[in-house]
Amino acid sequence: MDVKDSNGNLLKDGDSVILIKSLPVKGTSITLKKGMVIKNIRLTEDDAEVECKAEKMRVVLKTAFLKKG
């Protein structure tokens, strides 16, 4: 399964990514800001999503809002 970021670059476990859009986190008052670097992503079973730790929480992000950093 190939997981690609918004620019078409291949992602793998442990990569760092940059948010290309500010995203509110459901169920909290936290917003992940555009340009935030997220390190050590993990791939999921869905090729359109990655799991990561941001703001001391585990979150799942859509790859359409990420670019490889």
C-alpha positions as protocol buffer text, in pm:
chain_id: "A"
residue {
  index: 1
  type: MET
  ca { x: 0 y: 0 z: 0 }
}
residue {
  index: 2
  type: ASP
  ca { x: 142 y: 339 z: -101 }
}
residue {
  index: 3
  type: VAL
  ca { x: 64 y: 633 z: 129 }
}
residue {
  index: 4
  type: LYS
  ca { x: 123 y: 972 z: -34 }
}
residue {
  index: 5
  type: ASP
  ca { x: 112 y: 1328 z: 96 }
}
residue {
  index: 6
  type: SER
  ca { x: -68 y: 1617 z: -75 }
}
residue {
  index: 7
  type: ASN
  ca { x: 221 y: 1660 z: -322 }
}
residue {
  index: 8
  type: GLY
  ca { x: 240 y: 1291 z: -417 }
}
residue {
  index: 9
  type: ASN
  ca { x: 554 y: 1208 z: -212 }
}
residue {
  index: 10
  type: LEU
  ca { x: 561 y: 863 z: -54 }
}
residue {
  index: 11
  type: LEU
  ca { x: 530 y: 853 z: 325 }
}
residue {
  index: 12
  type: LYS
  ca { x: 663 y: 583 z: 556 }
}
residue {
  index: 13
  type: ASP
  ca { x: 663 y: 513 z: 930 }
}
residue {
  index: 14
  type: GLY
  ca { x: 878 y: 759 z: 1122 }
}
residue {
  index: 15
  type: ASP
  ca { x: 865 y: 1043 z: 867 }
}
residue {
  index: 16
  type: SER
  ca { x: 816 y: 1406 z: 964 }
}
residue {
  index: 17
  type: VAL
  ca { x: 534 y: 1600 z: 799 }
}
residue {
  index: 18
  type: ILE
  ca { x: 416 y: 1963 z: 789 }
}
residue {
  index: 19
  type: LEU
  ca { x: 52 y: 2071 z: 809 }
}
residue {
  index: 20
  type: ILE
  ca { x: -62 y: 2273 z: 505 }
}
residue {
  index: 21
  type: LYS
  ca { x: -387 y: 2386 z: 671 }
}
residue {
  index: 22
  type: SER
  ca { x: -495 y: 2469 z: 1027 }
}
residue {
  index: 23
  type: LEU
  ca { x: -709 y: 2186 z: 1159 }
}
residue {
  index: 24
  type: PRO
  ca { x: -939 y: 2181 z: 1465 }
}
residue {
  index: 25
  type: VAL
  ca { x: -922 y: 1861 z: 1670 }
}
residue {
  index: 26
  type: LYS
  ca { x: -1268 y: 1709 z: 1727 }
}
residue {
  index: 27
  type: GLY
  ca { x: -1374 y: 1686 z: 2089 }
}
residue {
  index: 28
  type: THR
  ca { x: -1122 y: 1945 z: 2210 }
}
residue {
  index: 29
  type: SER
  ca { x: -1062 y: 2318 z: 2188 }
}
residue {
  index: 30
  type: ILE
  ca { x: -718 y: 2261 z: 2029 }
}
residue {
  index: 31
  type: THR
  ca { x: -639 y: 2372 z: 1673 }
}
residue {
  index: 32
  type: LEU
  ca { x: -329 y: 2238 z: 1498 }
}
residue {
  index: 33
  type: LYS
  ca { x: -176 y: 2537 z: 1320 }
}
residue {
  index: 34
  type: LYS
  ca { x: -65 y: 2556 z: 956 }
}
residue {
  index: 35
  type: GLY
  ca { x: 311 y: 2498 z: 927 }
}
residue {
  index: 36
  type: MET
  ca { x: 331 y: 2280 z: 1239 }
}
residue {
  index: 37
  type: VAL
  ca { x: 591 y: 2004 z: 1208 }
}
residue {
  index: 38
  type: ILE
  ca { x: 474 y: 1662 z: 1323 }
}
residue {
  index: 39
  type: LYS
  ca { x: 745 y: 1403 z: 1377 }
}
residue {
  index: 40
  type: ASN
  ca { x: 737 y: 1025 z: 1381 }
}
residue {
  index: 41
  type: ILE
  ca { x: 412 y: 949 z: 1199 }
}
residue {
  index: 42
  type: ARG
  ca { x: 267 y: 597 z: 1182 }
}
residue {
  index: 43
  type: LEU
  ca { x: 83 y: 459 z: 884 }
}
residue {
  index: 44
  type: THR
  ca { x: -265 y: 314 z: 935 }
}
residue {
  index: 45
  type: GLU
  ca { x: -466 y: 55 z: 741 }
}
residue {
  index: 46
  type: ASP
  ca { x: -626 y: 342 z: 545 }
}
residue {
  index: 47
  type: ASP
  ca { x: -391 y: 490 z: 283 }
}
residue {
  index: 48
  type: ALA
  ca { x: -556 y: 836 z: 325 }
}
residue {
  index: 49
  type: GLU
  ca { x: -476 y: 865 z: 698 }
}
residue {
  index: 50
  type: VAL
  ca { x: -174 y: 866 z: 929 }
}
residue {
  index: 51
  type: GLU
  ca { x: -158 y: 846 z: 1307 }
}
residue {
  index: 52
  type: CYS
  ca { x: 67 y: 1078 z: 1506 }
}
residue {
  index: 53
  type: LYS
  ca { x: 119 y: 1250 z: 1837 }
}
residue {
  index: 54
  type: ALA
  ca { x: 46 y: 1625 z: 1837 }
}
residue {
  index: 55
  type: GLU
  ca { x: -11 y: 1852 z: 2136 }
}
residue {
  index: 56
  type: LYS
  ca { x: 48 y: 1548 z: 2363 }
}
residue {
  index: 57
  type: MET
  ca { x: -251 y: 1365 z: 2210 }
}
residue {
  index: 58
  type: ARG
  ca { x: -280 y: 1079 z: 1962 }
}
residue {
  index: 59
  type: VAL
  ca { x: -457 y: 1207 z: 1650 }
}
residue {
  index: 60
  type: VAL
  ca { x: -535 y: 1071 z: 1304 }
}
residue {
  index: 61
  type: LEU
  ca { x: -474 y: 1312 z: 1016 }
}
residue {
  index: 62
  type: LYS
  ca { x: -578 y: 1298 z: 652 }
}
residue {
  index: 63
  type: THR
  ca { x: -279 y: 1287 z: 418 }
}
residue {
  index: 64
  type: ALA
  ca { x: -446 y: 1554 z: 199 }
}
residue {
  index: 65
  type: PHE
  ca { x: -348 y: 1812 z: 466 }
}
residue {
  index: 66
  type: LEU
  ca { x: 16 y: 1703 z: 497 }
}
residue {
  index: 67
  type: LYS
  ca { x: 340 y: 1751 z: 308 }
}
residue {
  index: 68
  type: LYS
  ca { x: 661 y: 1563 z: 370 }
}
residue {
  index: 69
  type: GLY
  ca { x: 905 y: 1768 z: 576 }
}
